[in-house]
């Protein structure tokens, strides 16, 4: 057995003793799920912000009509 191979495999062996590989795979899957959920929340919050801004702008552009005034004239 080559001595460099022995020393290179020691951290792998220690890593497998401390944290088994199936736990590492589960952690990677959980990190991926968290990232995907974060992206979905970010996209939906941006969409809601755009919707709220457009609603605010449209509400601002339509001014309430005074009830005592006559209705606006229709275009000919």
Secondary structure, DSSP 8 states (H G I E B T S, - for coil): --HHHHHHHHHHHHHHHHS-HHHHHHHHHHHHHHHHHHHHHHHHHHHHHHHHHHHHHHHHHS----TTS-------
